[in-house]
C-alpha cells in the first residue's frame, strides 16, 4: 500500500535537505582542513626562513644594522648573500657578515628565499677586494674597538692577510706598516676607505 503522493514528495525533500546538509558539512570540514594545512605549511615555512631571507625582502631599502660591537651601520641594502650583506651610504660601502649582526631595523614581513643562482661566500667577496687592491677598513670582533686599515694581500679559506697602511694616507710603499693575519671569523665589518668604493 502506498501513501499519498504528497507525503512521498515531502519525504524526498527531507532526504534532499539531509544530503544537502551533509554536502555543506563536508565542504566546511574540507575548508577547515585546508585552512589548517595552509596554516601549518605557513608555520613550517616561517620556521625555515633565515635572516638572509628577511634581508632579501628589504633589498633596495634603507636599513640600520648593528654589529656585535654595538656600531650601527646605515645605508641602502644593495646585496644579500647567505653569509653577508652589502650596504651603500653615498660614496662609502660596507660588507657585514650576517652572523655578526645583533640587530637590524628597517625590515618588513617580506621573506625572499635564495634563488638558484650561485651564492658568493664572504671569502669570495674578500677575494674580489684583494684582486682590486681596494683599501679597506676592517672592524674586528674584540673587547675594545679595534680597526685595521690596509689592502688585502691574501684571502685564505678562513683568514686574510692585510698589508696595513697608516691612517689617512694612500697605499704607496712608504706608507705600508707591515702585514697582519686575521681570522675571517673575527671580522665584524669590511668598510671602503674614503679613497675608493667597495
NORBEL-V439135 format. One line per field, one symbol per residue. psi: psi as a letter, one per 30 degrees, with the letter a starting at -180 (. if undefined). burial: I if it has 16 or more other C-alpha atoms within 10 Angstrom, else O. A space follows every 10 residues. Layout:
psi=???
burial=???
This chain:
psi=klakeeeeee eeeeeeeeee eeeeeeeeee eeeeeeeeee eeeeeeffkl eeeeeefgkf lklkkklfgf kkkkakjfkk lefllkkkjb fklkkkkefg kekkkglafk kjlklflkkk leeeeeeeee eghkkljkkk jlekkkkkka kjekjaegll kkjkkkkgla gleffkgllk kkkefgkelj kklffll.
burial=OOOOOOOOOO OOOOOOOOOO OOOOOOOOOO OOOOOOOOOO OOOOOOOOOO IIIIIIIIIO OIIIIIIIIO OOIIIIIIII IIIIIIIIOO OIIIIIIIOI IOOIOOIOOO IIOOOOOOOO OIIOIIIOII OOOIIIIIII IOOOOOIIII IIIOIOOOII IIIIIOOOOO IOOOIIOOOO OIOIOOIIII IIIOOOII
